[in-house]
């Protein structure tokens, strides 16, 4: 079986502010804004705690804390639909579950890097060039050209425009160190006795009818 750990996003990093604003504007145009009540996080956390499922909130994005848990060896797989998770560590095994099917894709960072013949740092540069959660795509550089340039030994500094709204080098630095800013966590051992069955039953009866 599997033991789950729930990790929520915290505040978005300042480097991501321009992307966040752009996405908000795009959602307003398409009426794709979803407003969740502030109490939803507390409800999920309470339910998970009653079931003895550890719940944490990252200082910044959940990816950073997930990376720290992966690097510490306490977590083996990250379940997420965000492939940006692969940028954070060469040790990540990403599982993507699709809501409309029961299929799960498994992406092993080590296998991915080996197949592409790239180092982890080159892979970060590739993701930055192609556009990620922190950067726009670089004009004139598509997937094939970006990959070819990196395989030829070119660097992010050589391939990105000098005058740009995105600070590409700052994003690269952030992605390589942000996990170290998260708190050190030791996951608690799980036993069935840890589940508070009486309170769980009462909670479900009260709030989930």
Secondary structure, 3 states (H helix, E strand, C coil): CCCCEEEECCCCCHHHHHHHHHHHHHHHHHCCCCCCCCHHHHHHHHHHHHCCCEEEECCCCHHHHHHHHHHCCCCCCEECCCHHHHHCCCCCEEEEECCCCCCEEEEEHHHHHHHHCCCHHHHHHHHHHHCCCCCCCCCCCCHHHHHHHHHCCCCHHHHCCCCCCCCHHHHHHHHHHHHHHCCCCCCCCCCHHHCCHHHHHHHHHHHCC
